[in-house]
């Protein structure tokens, strides 16, 4: 259902400036739909802690008309949204990239949760939170051991998604 609207207004979008995280899928949707947008990258503290005190101190004055001031945020005319899923669902509905039938809703709901599970496994492999809090880096051996222990879970998750897509005979 991809289409380009020539009368789209400029959308304002913000997330952490140096981080893809939850903001990147939103940016991809804006690009895919050829939506004109401006991006504001909020700044956080230096590694390894990336403190966000400045944002937390100013978010209510930066976003006074938002119900839940947070990052990412999006303003599209009178529409003001925070939280990545809410923003992506809004953009999906606006641009015809949203499920219509009950079966499509069920498929999207399950695939979204499967993707969340995959993301959680990958984060567990890539980030050593207990180490980062202490300001130390894991050794190569520790990283390799973590990868090896999580690889089967990641492989199963991806295989399940692949199997689902192969069953599907037509797209959404």
N, C-alpha and C positions, 0 to 999 in steps of 0.2 A: 504494500500500500504506500510505497514511497512516492512522494510528490513534493514539488517545490512551490512555495507560495511567494509571489513577488511582493506582496503587501505586508510582509512580516515586520513588526516593529523591533527595535533594538532591545535585546534581552540583557539584563545585568546578571552576572554570575560571579561568585567568589568562592575560593577555597584556599587552602594553604599554598603559598606561592611555589615552593620547591617540592611539593608532594603531589603525586598523582592520586593515590588512594581513592577515596570515594568520589572525588571530583572528576576523575578522568572519564568514567563512563558517561557522565553528563556532558562533558566537552565533546565526546564522540557523537552523542545524539544530536547536539547542536550542529556539529559539522555535517553529519549525515543528512540532516533535514535542511541544510543550507540556511539555518537561522542566523541572522546577524546578531552578534553578541559582543559584549565587552567583558573582559576578565580582570578581576582584581585579586592579586595574590597577597593574602595576609601573611605576616611574618611571625615566625616562632623563634624561640631561643636556639642557641647552638647545640650541636651534638655533645654528649650522647643523650641528653635529656629532652631537648626540644621543648622547653617550657613554653607554656601558652598563657602566662599570667597577664601579659599586655592585652591579648584578645579578650580574655575573661573579664578584665577590668572595664573594657570599652564596648563590649558587644551590645549592651542595652542602649547605649547612646548612638552606636553605629547603626543599629537596626531597631529604632523605636516603634515602628509600625508592624513588626513581625510578631506573630503569636509566640514563637519559640526561637529567639535569636540564637543562631548556631551556624556552623559551617558544615557543609556547603550551604549557600543561600542563593536564591534566584528571584529576580523581580522581572515580571513580564507585564508591563502596564500596571494595572491595579492588582494583579496577582503577586502575592509575596509568599514564598515557600522556603522552608529549610528541611533538612534531612534528605539524603541522597535518594532513597526509594520514593518518597513523596514527589520529589522533583522529576525523577525519571518516569514515574507513572503519569504525571501531568503532561510531560512532553510527549509521551507515547499516545495519550488520548488526543492531544492537540494535533498531532501529525499523522494520525491513523496507524500508529505502530502498536496498537493495544489489542488484546484478544477481544473477540466478539461473542463467540458461542461459549457455552458452559464448558465443553471439552477443551477449548483453547485456553480458558481461564485455568482449568485444572492442570493442563500441561505446563503453562507458564509458571504457575505457583510451585509445582514440583521441581521444575528445572531451576527456578530461582533459588529454592532451598538447597538443591544439589550444588549449585554454584557457591552458595554461602559455605556449605560444608567443605568444598574444595578450597575456598579461600582460607578457611580456618586451618586446614591441614598445611597449606603453603606458608601461612604466617608462622605456624609452629616450627616449620623447618627453617625459615629465614631469620626469625628474630629470637634471640635468647634474652627474654625480658629480665630474668633474674640476674643475668650478667650485666645487661645494660644499666640496670638500676645501680649496680655497684661501679659502673664506669669502666668495665673490663670487656675485652673481646674474647670470644671462645677460640679455642685452638682449632687448627685444621682437622685434627682427629675428632674433636667433639662435633664439629660441623658435619663431617662425613658420617659419623655414627648416627646423628640425628636424621640426616638424609636417608640413610639405609633403613632406619626403623620406620620412617613415615612413607617411604616409597610404595609399599604395597597398598596402603590406604588411598594414596593419591591415584595409583593405577586403577584400583577398583572404581573409584569415583568417576574418573574419566571414561573408563570402559562402560559404566552404566549410562552415562550421558550419550556416548557414541551409539550404544545399543538402542536407546530411545529414538535418536534422530534417524537411525536406519529403518526403524519401524514406520516412521512418518512418511506418508506417500505424497503429501502436499504441504506446502508451507502455510504459515499463518496469514 
